[in-house]
Amino acid sequence: MGEIIVITSGKGGVGKTTSTANIGAGLSNLGKKVVLIDTDIGLRNLDVVLGLENRIVYDLVDVVEKKCRVKQALIKDKRFENLFLIPAAQTRDKSAVSPSQMIELCDELRKDFDFVVIDCPAGIEQGFKNAIAGADRAIVVTTPEVSAVRDADRIIGLLESHGIKDPVLLINRIRIDMVKRGDMMNIDDILEILAVKHIGVVPDDEKIIESTNRGEPVIADSKSMAGQAYRNITRRIAFPDENIPFLDLEPAGGLRGLFKKVFGDKKV
Amino acid sequence: MSRDSVVFKGTATGLVLELDPAADIDDILVTMEQKMLAAARFFKGAILDVAYRGRELTPEQEALVLDLLHRKSGARIRKLTREQELPPASIISQKDPQSAQRDLRPAHNDVPSKPPQQLKNQPVQEQMLLDPPEKEEITRFHKGTLRSGQRISSPGHVVVLGDVNPGAEIVAAGNILVMGVIRGLVHAGSEGNRDAVVTAIRLKPMQLRIADIITRPPENLENDFFTAYETARVKNETIVIEETGK
């Protein structure tokens, strides 16, 4: 029986969709059978990020309205074996789907897939309620900004009241140089406020923007730090018993990196 | 039946039922049903205020008529009232001022008069209601860019003066003409007509469908050469794009 994971955040623009695409791609790379569901009806993006927009014939609303079979709405990814997408409808709104329909769909998909990863829309309204309805566990995405952390706190509370225990945190777009200067919240500050475990820290990386615009998850890019962070996160999801060390986010290259290698990390 | 017990007339906001004072209610209901079945596609999806005139209806009879309208017209009926409650200026369907049916004209005379040829026979509006045009003749016209999430559908053709952006959709049983760039999804001949075509200044669709055939452009499409317009049509079971006016 597969596991249903919702990726949520409350605040918009923190990287839910990017994380969903990369975690899905990463899990399928580890040999898991994965389906992604975009529940952001009316503002769909996941299909664009995966470069599958032009293959959409049926969508989530068609599935729940029984206009097509679930299998017909599954879009096979073009690069990753065993990765599928159920896209959101673009010309409808969140009220086109109900939480009970989502539970029914998740339970059906659970039979055929190892992981069902749900991309949640921003906000705490109907779309959020739909997204979390069928979920077993949640990954809360936040960035090191007070507003995003505040919203993540609200979301964690809502998840717990909906019976989703122990959500884990994914801290996205961290810039270690800013943290060092004291200009950005550090990981410990965030974890102290939110009091949950974190599943990974993804550095801010220009490669993300490049790969998103190309419609290819960054996880496939072996040179990208963000890609490495996502690879670690997916291993932690797929093999919870394994101990995967957290990524060293120190900048490796450049003069500063060289100094550090030679003289050791004293003050930097 | 020498004379119809019900005549349908269009107004700016809805529909007027002209009832024969001599006919009984059952006869009226049967005639209404027949007419609505014949014109079902015309009413479909419309939102109508319906008024009646010619005779009085008891509240029970009114309920019967309303129920029938709800069930058979395919339109959403906002209300059913006696005619005088509708503002007279909203009546489009006027009778010939010179005819004997002068009493049926709206009370105000400041309604613009119609060209002579339309006054001779039945008013044009009424003709349309009784004999709906072939659905292919209906054209939906959209002025401005069609943006993501916007959707236009038509039982006939669609004309857009502007672009069709990614995430926007046009579905037409007939042809589609876009005076701009198509970047979204378009579906012509949606009810199975493979002769339908899609024409646009630039065709860069996310997905293009004609009847039951679905295509998408090749992954790395770079064709920014100039054409006056491009037309997609079905040839030998596949959708091909023709450039015109190079």
Chai-1 contact restraints between the chains, C-beta under 6 A:
chainA,res_idxA,chainB,res_idxB,connection_type,confidence,min_distance_angstrom,max_distance_angstrom,comment,restraint_id
A,G42,B,G149,contact,1.0,0.0,6.0,A-B,restraint_1
A,E53,B,M206,contact,1.0,0.0,6.0,A-B,restraint_2
A,N54,B,M206,contact,1.0,0.0,6.0,A-B,restraint_3
A,N54,B,Q207,contact,1.0,0.0,6.0,A-B,restraint_4
A,N54,B,R216,contact,1.0,0.0,6.0,A-B,restraint_5
A,Q90,B,G149,contact,1.0,0.0,6.0,A-B,restraint_6
A,Q90,B,G167,contact,1.0,0.0,6.0,A-B,restraint_7
A,T91,B,G149,contact,1.0,0.0,6.0,A-B,restraint_8
A,T91,B,R151,contact,1.0,0.0,6.0,A-B,restraint_9
A,T91,B,E169,contact,1.0,0.0,6.0,A-B,restraint_10
